[in-house]
Amino acid sequence: MKKHNPSVVLLASALALGLSPAMTSVAHSLEVKAAGTTGSITFGTSIDSSSTTAVALSALTTSSVSVNSITSSKVYMPSSGYAARFGTGSAVGSLKFTFSTSYIISSVQIYSSLYGSDSGSVLEVATSAHASYVTNTITSTSFLAYTFSNLDNGSSASTTLTLATASSGKRLYVSQIVVTFGGGSSSSSSAASSSSSASSTSSSSAASSTVSSSWASSTSSVTSSAASSQTQATGAYRIAPVTSSSSTVNVYNVSYTSGLYKGMVVKTLTKGTVYTDPSDVSLYYQAFTALPKNYLHYTSSNLTKVKKTAYNTYGTSARLYTEYSRTDGYTQYFPTLNTYYYTEADIAVDSTYASSASWNRGTGRLVIVPSGVTTYGSDPWIVKTIDHYEHFCEFYNYGNAFGSLFNGEGGTGDGAWVEPTTVTWTAA
């Protein structure tokens, strides 16, 4: 847990976008939308794999959302009716929408497909209210809906929406964006009003309950006590972790739709398989109470040897983990742990991780508390850091649902950990 030199990893995604900072200033007022209502930005479904025509605002169709301008890098769309192609073989693609007014955006559903034979393509989404990316791995060459939740960062309003690919050579298409609004107050032009913020605690209490954490099989229905309608959580929400008694587990993205929290299957994880995506690793651990097979245990005395073994066996998918039982350091910034015993599992924040048999472990970790925290009970609790414990974000136990950043050891600017609402849900 010894700290590295201060990291600038948090800035990497923003810098990698290559977006031009020179944009016309737009005065924004908050357009109040009823919670749960939607707006859309439509590209098209026709495919052109060779076009080098940059996407243009005039080629898009919008409904119930007003876009003032777009800023793009390596996003191509030959004309109206075509899907937007993100990225090239050597560069990431990014597209930033600047709205004509501010919106409180609770979630975004994006219809996306893989480009050709590219696989492992990851789509990232952020708003001005939720600057840290929410991600989804695109799994099909057909257009499927992927949900990106918890984007309003406690009911703060957004003036921008940004989509980007996570890696060069991992291209994808986008045909449509459906924005779900979170309501709000007209007294604020760029953030949630004080009354909206103040209501978070009471709303959390009213909506909070848990879902069954037992899965009979990968295809079994989700057991839930959700009534015929639910009150939408104000701000961030989580579900209880789910476990699997079989060799597979379905991964759902959970969002508030038509008065209920509903889950849509986005992928299936299989026990004994290699996984590296932080969300997949977190869900795998919760399902099977173990890390994927490409995670090898190390101690301070055998680190060099284990690195070589891991790399020789799994190449760039090699990962390491170890355990601690300390009560000092970054755990002071967490909610109270039931037992001060936890696992640090490496995650890659750039391509240097596992790039050779003697790689630097970098600054990315999942911190897994098997016994959980007193706030939620005894279920495993997981957080992620990409700057070596200076900031963390909690995993909300579905899809790619990592929450907003909070300050850790030496971190500033993001405040203390805030408990999200625990909601019930049902399969869509």
C-alpha positions as CSV (number, residue, x, y, z in Angstrom):
1,M,0.0,0.0,0.0
2,K,3.0,2.3,-0.2
3,K,2.0,5.3,-2.4
4,H,3.6,5.9,-5.7
5,N,4.5,9.3,-6.9
6,P,1.4,11.5,-7.5
7,S,-0.4,10.1,-10.6
8,V,-2.0,12.0,-13.4
9,V,-4.0,8.9,-14.5
10,L,-7.3,10.7,-13.8
11,L,-6.5,13.1,-16.6
12,A,-5.6,10.5,-19.1
13,S,-9.0,9.9,-20.5
14,A,-9.8,13.5,-21.0
15,L,-6.4,14.2,-22.7
16,A,-6.8,11.1,-24.9
17,L,-10.0,12.4,-26.3
18,G,-8.2,15.0,-28.3
19,L,-11.2,17.3,-28.2
20,S,-10.7,20.9,-29.2
21,P,-11.0,23.3,-26.2
22,A,-12.0,26.2,-28.5
23,M,-15.8,26.2,-28.5
24,T,-18.3,28.9,-28.6
25,S,-19.6,29.7,-25.1
26,V,-23.2,28.9,-24.6
27,A,-25.4,30.3,-21.9
28,H,-27.4,27.4,-20.3
29,S,-30.6,27.4,-18.4
30,L,-32.1,24.2,-16.9
31,E,-34.9,22.6,-18.9
32,V,-37.0,20.7,-16.4
33,K,-38.0,17.2,-17.6
34,A,-40.3,14.9,-15.7
35,A,-38.3,12.0,-14.1
36,G,-38.3,9.0,-16.3
37,T,-39.1,10.8,-19.6
38,T,-36.8,10.3,-22.5
39,G,-35.2,12.2,-25.5
40,S,-33.2,10.8,-28.3
41,I,-30.4,11.5,-30.7
42,T,-30.6,9.3,-33.8
43,F,-27.8,8.5,-36.3
44,G,-29.1,5.6,-38.4
45,T,-28.5,1.9,-38.9
46,S,-26.9,1.7,-42.3
47,I,-23.2,0.7,-42.2
48,D,-20.3,2.2,-44.0
49,S,-16.9,0.9,-42.9
50,S,-14.8,3.0,-45.2
51,S,-16.2,6.6,-44.9
52,T,-13.8,9.3,-43.7
53,T,-16.5,11.9,-43.5
54,A,-16.7,13.4,-40.0
55,V,-20.0,13.2,-38.3
56,A,-22.1,16.4,-38.7
57,L,-24.8,17.8,-36.5
58,S,-27.0,18.3,-39.5
59,A,-27.0,14.6,-40.2
60,L,-28.5,13.7,-36.8
61,T,-32.2,13.6,-35.8
62,T,-33.1,14.7,-32.3
63,S,-36.3,14.4,-30.2
64,S,-37.0,16.1,-26.8
65,V,-33.3,17.0,-26.4
66,S,-31.7,20.2,-27.9
67,V,-28.1,19.9,-29.1
68,N,-26.3,23.2,-29.8
69,S,-23.1,21.8,-31.2
70,I,-20.9,18.7,-31.4
71,T,-17.1,18.2,-31.2
72,S,-15.7,15.0,-32.7
73,S,-12.5,13.2,-33.2
74,K,-12.2,10.1,-35.4
75,V,-16.0,9.6,-35.6
76,Y,-17.3,9.1,-39.2
77,M,-20.8,9.2,-40.7
78,P,-21.1,9.6,-44.5
79,S,-24.7,11.1,-44.4
80,S,-28.1,10.9,-42.7
81,G,-29.3,7.4,-41.9
82,Y,-25.9,5.9,-41.3
83,A,-24.6,4.7,-38.0
84,A,-21.6,6.7,-36.6
85,R,-18.3,4.8,-36.7
86,F,-16.1,5.4,-33.7
87,G,-12.3,5.1,-33.9
88,T,-9.7,3.8,-36.3
89,G,-7.1,1.1,-36.2
90,S,-4.7,3.5,-34.5
91,A,-6.9,6.1,-32.6
92,V,-9.8,6.2,-30.3
93,G,-13.0,7.9,-31.4
94,S,-14.9,10.5,-29.3
95,L,-18.0,12.6,-29.8
96,K,-19.1,15.4,-27.4
97,F,-22.6,16.9,-27.5
98,T,-23.1,20.4,-26.1
99,F,-26.7,21.0,-25.2
100,S,-28.6,24.2,-25.8
101,T,-29.9,24.0,-22.3
102,S,-29.0,21.9,-19.1
103,Y,-30.6,18.6,-18.4
104,I,-30.6,16.3,-15.4
105,I,-29.7,13.0,-17.0
106,S,-30.2,9.9,-14.9
107,S,-29.1,7.3,-17.6
108,V,-28.3,6.9,-21.3
109,Q,-29.2,3.9,-23.4
110,I,-27.0,3.6,-26.5
111,Y,-27.6,1.3,-29.4
112,S,-24.2,0.0,-30.5
113,S,-22.6,-2.8,-32.5
114,L,-19.1,-4.0,-33.1
115,Y,-17.1,-3.0,-36.2
116,G,-16.2,-6.0,-38.4
117,S,-13.9,-8.4,-36.6
118,D,-13.0,-6.1,-33.8
119,S,-13.8,-7.6,-30.4
120,G,-13.5,-6.3,-26.8
121,S,-14.6,-2.8,-27.9
122,V,-15.5,-0.7,-24.9
123,L,-17.8,2.3,-25.1
124,E,-17.4,5.1,-22.5
125,V,-20.0,7.7,-21.5
126,A,-19.6,10.8,-19.4
127,T,-21.6,14.0,-18.7
128,S,-20.5,17.3,-17.3
129,A,-22.2,16.2,-14.0
130,H,-20.5,12.8,-14.1
131,A,-17.0,13.4,-15.5
132,S,-15.7,9.9,-14.7
133,Y,-16.6,7.4,-17.5
134,V,-19.2,4.8,-17.2
135,T,-18.3,1.9,-19.6
136,N,-19.9,-1.0,-21.4
137,T,-18.2,-3.7,-23.4
138,I,-19.9,-4.1,-26.8
139,T,-20.6,-7.8,-27.5
140,S,-22.4,-8.1,-30.8
141,T,-22.2,-7.2,-34.4
142,S,-26.0,-6.5,-34.2
143,F,-27.2,-3.3,-32.7
144,L,-28.0,-3.9,-29.0
145,A,-29.0,-1.4,-26.3
146,Y,-26.4,-0.8,-23.6
147,T,-27.5,1.2,-20.5
148,F,-25.1,3.7,-18.8
149,S,-26.6,4.6,-15.4
150,N,-26.0,7.1,-12.5
151,L,-24.9,9.9,-14.8
152,D,-26.5,12.8,-12.9
153,N,-24.1,12.6,-9.9
154,G,-26.7,13.3,-7.3
155,S,-29.2,15.1,-9.5
156,S,-26.7,17.7,-10.9
157,A,-27.6,19.1,-14.3
158,S,-25.4,18.5,-17.4
159,T,-24.5,20.7,-20.3
160,T,-22.5,18.1,-22.2
161,L,-22.6,14.4,-23.1
162,T,-19.5,12.6,-24.3
163,L,-19.1,9.2,-26.0
164,A,-15.7,7.6,-26.6
165,T,-14.1,4.3,-27.4
166,A,-11.6,3.2,-24.7
167,S,-8.9,1.8,-27.0
168,S,-7.5,2.3,-30.5
169,G,-8.2,-0.5,-32.8
170,K,-11.4,-1.4,-30.9
171,R,-14.0,0.3,-33.2
172,L,-17.7,0.3,-32.9
173,Y,-20.9,1.8,-34.4
174,V,-23.6,3.8,-32.7
175,S,-27.1,4.1,-34.2
176,Q,-29.0,5.9,-31.5
177,I,-28.8,7.5,-28.0
178,V,-31.8,7.5,-25.7
179,V,-31.5,9.9,-22.8
180,T,-33.6,9.3,-19.6
181,F,-34.1,12.4,-17.6
182,G,-34.0,12.6,-13.9
183,G,-36.4,15.6,-13.3
184,G,-35.1,18.6,-11.3
185,S,-35.8,22.1,-10.2
186,S,-35.8,25.2,-12.4
187,S,-34.0,27.2,-9.8
188,S,-30.6,25.9,-10.9
189,S,-28.9,26.4,-14.2
190,S,-26.0,24.1,-13.9
191,A,-26.5,21.8,-10.9
192,A,-29.2,20.4,-8.7
193,S,-30.9,22.9,-6.4
194,S,-30.4,22.8,-2.7
195,S,-33.8,21.3,-2.3
196,S,-33.1,18.5,-4.7
197,S,-29.8,17.7,-3.0
198,A,-31.4,17.8,0.4
199,S,-34.0,15.3,-0.5
200,S,-31.5,12.6,-1.3
201,T,-31.4,11.2,2.2
202,S,-35.1,10.9,2.7
203,S,-35.6,9.4,-0.8
204,S,-32.9,6.9,-0.1
205,S,-34.6,5.7,3.0
206,A,-38.0,5.5,1.3
207,A,-36.8,3.5,-1.7
208,S,-34.2,1.3,0.0
209,S,-34.7,-2.4,0.1
210,T,-32.7,-5.4,-1.1
211,V,-32.9,-8.0,-3.8
212,S,-32.4,-11.7,-3.3
213,S,-28.7,-12.6,-3.7
214,S,-29.2,-16.1,-4.9
215,W,-29.3,-17.3,-8.5
216,A,-30.5,-20.8,-9.3
217,S,-28.8,-20.7,-12.7
218,S,-27.7,-18.3,-15.4
219,T,-31.2,-18.3,-16.9
220,S,-33.2,-18.2,-13.8
221,S,-35.4,-15.1,-13.2
222,V,-34.4,-12.5,-10.7
223,T,-36.2,-12.7,-7.4
224,S,-37.4,-9.3,-6.4
225,S,-40.0,-7.8,-4.0
226,A,-40.5,-4.8,-6.2
227,A,-44.1,-3.5,-6.1
228,S,-46.1,-2.5,-9.2
229,S,-44.4,0.9,-9.1
230,Q,-41.4,2.3,-7.3
231,T,-40.1,5.8,-6.4
232,Q,-37.1,6.6,-8.4
233,A,-34.0,7.0,-6.3
234,T,-32.6,10.5,-6.0
235,G,-29.0,10.3,-7.2
236,A,-26.9,7.1,-7.2
237,Y,-28.3,3.7,-6.7
238,R,-27.0,0.2,-6.2
239,I,-28.4,-3.3,-6.0
240,A,-27.4,-6.1,-3.6
241,P,-24.6,-8.3,-5.0
242,V,-25.8,-11.5,-6.6
243,T,-24.2,-15.0,-6.4
244,S,-24.3,-18.1,-8.6
245,S,-24.6,-21.7,-7.6
246,S,-23.8,-22.8,-11.1
247,S,-20.9,-22.2,-13.5
248,T,-22.4,-19.1,-15.1
249,V,-24.1,-15.9,-14.1
250,N,-25.9,-13.3,-16.2
251,V,-24.9,-9.7,-16.1
252,Y,-27.7,-7.1,-16.1
253,N,-27.6,-3.4,-16.6
254,V,-30.3,-2.0,-14.2
255,S,-32.2,1.3,-14.9
256,Y,-35.4,3.0,-13.9
257,T,-38.0,2.4,-16.6
258,S,-41.8,3.0,-16.5
259,G,-42.0,3.1,-12.7
260,L,-39.7,0.1,-11.9
261,Y,-36.0,-0.7,-11.8
262,K,-35.5,-3.2,-14.6
263,G,-32.5,-5.3,-15.6
264,M,-31.5,-6.1,-19.1
265,V,-29.0,-9.0,-19.8
266,V,-25.9,-7.7,-21.5
267,K,-23.5,-10.6,-21.1
268,T,-22.9,-13.9,-19.3
269,L,-19.8,-14.6,-17.2
270,T,-18.5,-18.2,-17.0
271,K,-16.6,-19.6,-14.0
272,G,-13.0,-20.6,-14.8
273,T,-12.7,-18.0,-17.6
274,V,-10.2,-15.1,-18.1
275,Y,-11.5,-11.7,-17.3
276,T,-9.7,-8.3,-17.1
277,D,-12.4,-5.6,-17.3
278,P,-12.9,-4.2,-13.7
279,S,-16.7,-4.6,-13.9
280,D,-16.4,-8.2,-15.1
281,V,-13.9,-9.0,-12.4
282,S,-16.1,-7.4,-9.7
283,L,-19.2,-9.3,-10.8
284,Y,-17.2,-12.5,-11.1
285,Y,-16.0,-12.2,-7.6
286,Q,-19.5,-11.5,-6.3
287,A,-20.9,-14.5,-8.2
288,F,-18.3,-17.1,-7.4
289,T,-16.4,-15.6,-4.3
290,A,-13.2,-15.9,-6.2
291,L,-11.2,-14.0,-8.7
292,P,-10.9,-15.1,-12.4
293,K,-8.2,-17.7,-13.1
294,N,-5.8,-15.1,-14.7
295,Y,-5.4,-13.5,-11.2
296,L,-2.3,-15.0,-9.4
297,H,-1.6,-14.5,-5.7
298,Y,1.7,-12.9,-4.7
299,T,3.5,-11.8,-1.6
300,S,6.3,-9.3,-1.2
301,S,8.9,-12.1,-1.2
302,N,7.7,-13.8,-4.5
303,L,6.4,-10.9,-6.6
304,T,9.1,-11.2,-9.3
305,K,8.6,-14.9,-9.7
306,V,4.8,-14.7,-9.8
307,K,4.9,-11.9,-12.4
308,K,6.9,-14.1,-14.7
309,T,4.6,-17.1,-14.2
310,A,1.5,-15.0,-14.7
311,Y,2.9,-13.4,-17.9
312,N,4.2,-16.7,-19.3
313,T,0.7,-18.2,-18.7
314,Y,-1.7,-15.4,-19.6
315,G,0.3,-12.8,-21.4
316,T,-1.3,-9.3,-21.4
317,S,-4.3,-10.8,-19.5
318,A,-2.1,-11.6,-16.5
319,R,-3.2,-10.0,-13.2
320,L,-2.0,-10.1,-9.6
321,Y,-3.6,-9.9,-6.2
322,T,-2.7,-9.9,-2.5
323,E,-4.4,-9.4,0.8
324,Y,-4.1,-6.9,3.7
325,S,-5.6,-6.7,7.2
326,R,-4.7,-3.1,8.0
327,T,-6.9,-0.5,9.8
328,D,-4.9,2.5,8.7
329,G,-4.2,4.1,5.3
330,Y,-7.0,4.4,2.8
331,T,-9.5,2.2,4.7
332,Q,-10.1,5.2,7.0
333,Y,-12.0,6.8,4.1
334,F,-14.3,3.8,3.6
335,P,-17.5,3.1,5.5
336,T,-16.8,0.8,8.5
337,L,-15.6,-2.6,7.4
338,N,-17.1,-5.6,9.2
339,T,-13.7,-7.2,9.2
340,Y,-10.4,-5.4,8.3
341,Y,-9.3,-8.0,5.8
342,Y,-9.4,-7.1,2.2
343,T,-8.0,-8.0,-1.2
344,E,-6.2,-5.7,-3.6
345,A,-6.6,-7.0,-7.2
346,D,-4.7,-5.2,-10.0
347,I,-6.5,-3.6,-12.9
348,A,-4.8,-2.1,-16.0
349,V,-5.1,1.6,-16.5
350,D,-3.0,1.6,-19.7
351,S,-1.2,-0.7,-22.1
352,T,2.0,-1.0,-20.0
353,Y,0.4,-3.4,-17.5
354,A,1.5,-7.0,-18.2
355,S,3.4,-5.8,-21.3
356,S,6.3,-7.9,-20.3
357,A,7.4,-10.4,-17.7
358,S,8.7,-7.6,-15.5
359,W,6.0,-5.0,-15.8
360,N,5.3,-2.2,-13.4
361,R,2.0,-2.9,-11.6
362,G,0.8,0.6,-12.1
363,T,-1.8,2.6,-10.2
364,G,-5.0,0.7,-10.7
365,R,-6.7,-1.6,-8.1
366,L,-9.9,-3.1,-7.1
367,V,-10.2,-3.2,-3.3
368,I,-12.5,-6.1,-2.4
369,V,-13.8,-6.5,1.2
370,P,-15.2,-10.1,1.4
371,S,-17.1,-9.5,4.7
372,G,-18.5,-6.2,3.4
373,V,-19.2,-3.0,5.3
374,T,-21.6,-2.4,8.2
375,T,-23.7,-0.1,6.0
376,Y,-24.9,-2.9,3.8
377,G,-24.5,-6.1,5.9
378,S,-22.2,-9.0,5.1
379,D,-22.2,-8.9,1.3
380,P,-18.8,-8.3,-0.4
381,W,-18.1,-4.6,-1.0
382,I,-15.9,-3.5,-3.9
383,V,-14.3,-0.1,-4.9
384,K,-12.0,0.9,-7.7
385,T,-9.0,3.3,-7.8
386,I,-7.0,4.2,-10.8
387,D,-4.6,6.6,-9.0
388,H,-3.2,4.4,-6.3
389,Y,-5.7,5.1,-3.5
390,E,-6.0,8.8,-3.9
391,H,-9.6,8.5,-5.1
392,F,-12.1,5.7,-5.2
393,C,-15.4,4.8,-6.8
394,E,-17.9,2.3,-5.4
395,F,-19.1,-0.6,-7.6
396,Y,-22.9,-0.7,-7.6
397,N,-23.1,-4.4,-8.4
398,Y,-24.5,-4.4,-11.9
399,G,-23.2,-3.9,-15.5
400,N,-20.5,-1.3,-15.6
401,A,-21.9,0.6,-12.6
402,F,-19.1,2.3,-10.9
403,G,-20.2,5.4,-8.9
404,S,-18.7,8.9,-8.6
405,L,-15.3,9.5,-7.2
406,F,-14.7,10.1,-3.5
407,N,-11.5,11.1,-1.8
408,G,-9.0,8.5,-0.5
409,E,-5.5,8.7,0.8
410,G,-4.2,12.1,-0.2
411,G,-7.1,12.7,-2.6
412,T,-8.8,16.1,-2.9
413,G,-11.7,17.6,-4.8
414,D,-14.3,14.8,-4.7
415,G,-15.5,14.8,-1.1
416,A,-16.3,11.9,1.2
417,W,-18.0,8.6,0.4
418,V,-21.8,9.0,0.1
419,E,-24.1,6.0,0.5
420,P,-26.2,5.3,-2.6
421,T,-29.8,4.1,-2.5
422,T,-30.2,0.3,-2.5
423,V,-33.1,-0.6,-4.9
424,T,-35.1,-3.6,-5.8
425,W,-35.3,-4.7,-9.4
426,T,-36.7,-7.2,-11.8
427,A,-35.6,-8.7,-15.1
428,A,-37.0,-6.8,-18.1
